[in-house]
Amino acid sequence: MMSDPELIRVALRMKDDGNLKFKAQKWKEAEGMYREAYVHLETVKNDNKELQDLKKTVLLNISVVCLKSGDFRETLLNCGKAIDLD
């Protein structure tokens, strides 16, 4: 089992990899990286504002790639999750 700092570090790396895929317009690959990052963030035990902000960012990134790929239902779903965090 990974520690909270390790989970966050892995999630940040996945988010960054997703950003690279996004810039290359590889929407589904970017979405996969962002979703994996979010799964890691969901397992962090110690919740704080920085974690919530990172989760929001990842959810909004998922929303954007879903929008780009035409999956409007998932776009709205993930935007709603991000709003719920704030």
C-alpha positions in Angstrom: 0.0 0.0 0.0 1.3 3.4 -0.9 1.6 6.3 1.5 -0.4 9.5 0.9 2.7 11.4 -0.4 3.4 8.5 -2.8 -0.2 8.4 -4.0 -0.1 12.2 -4.6 3.3 12.0 -6.4 2.0 9.2 -8.7 -1.2 11.1 -9.4 0.7 14.3 -10.3 2.9 12.3 -12.7 -0.2 10.8 -14.3 -1.8 14.2 -14.6 1.3 15.6 -16.2 1.4 12.6 -18.6 -2.3 13.3 -19.4 -1.4 16.9 -20.1 1.2 15.7 -22.7 -1.4 13.5 -24.3 -3.8 16.4 -24.3 -1.3 18.6 -26.1 -0.8 15.9 -28.7 -4.7 15.8 -29.1 -4.8 12.2 -27.9 -8.1 12.7 -26.1 -8.8 9.1 -25.0 -5.3 8.5 -23.8 -5.3 11.8 -21.9 -8.7 10.9 -20.3 -7.2 7.5 -19.2 -4.3 9.2 -17.5 -6.5 11.7 -15.8 -8.9 9.0 -14.6 -6.0 7.0 -13.2 -4.7 10.1 -11.4 -8.1 10.6 -9.9 -8.4 7.0 -8.7 -5.0 7.5 -6.8 -6.2 10.8 -5.3 -9.4 9.1 -4.1 -7.3 6.7 -2.0 -5.5 9.4 -0.1 -6.5 9.2 3.5 -5.6 12.7 4.8 -7.9 15.2 3.1 -7.0 18.8 2.9 -7.5 21.9 0.6 -4.6 21.1 -1.6 -5.9 17.6 -2.2 -9.3 18.9 -3.0 -7.9 21.5 -5.4 -5.9 18.8 -7.2 -9.0 16.5 -7.5 -10.9 19.5 -9.0 -8.2 20.1 -11.5 -8.1 16.5 -12.6 -11.9 16.3 -12.8 -12.0 19.4 -14.9 -9.3 18.0 -17.2 -11.4 14.8 -17.6 -14.3 17.1 -18.4 -12.4 18.9 -21.1 -11.1 15.7 -22.8 -14.7 14.2 -22.7 -15.9 17.4 -24.3 -13.2 17.2 -27.0 -14.2 13.6 -27.7 -17.9 14.4 -27.8 -18.9 12.6 -24.6 -21.2 15.3 -23.2 -22.7 13.2 -20.5 -19.3 12.5 -19.0 -18.4 16.1 -19.4 -21.4 17.2 -17.3 -20.9 14.4 -14.8 -17.3 15.3 -14.1 -18.0 19.1 -14.0 -20.7 18.3 -11.4 -18.2 16.3 -9.3 -15.7 19.2 -9.4 -18.4 21.7 -8.4 -19.4 19.4 -5.5 -15.8 19.6 -4.2 -15.9 23.4 -4.0 
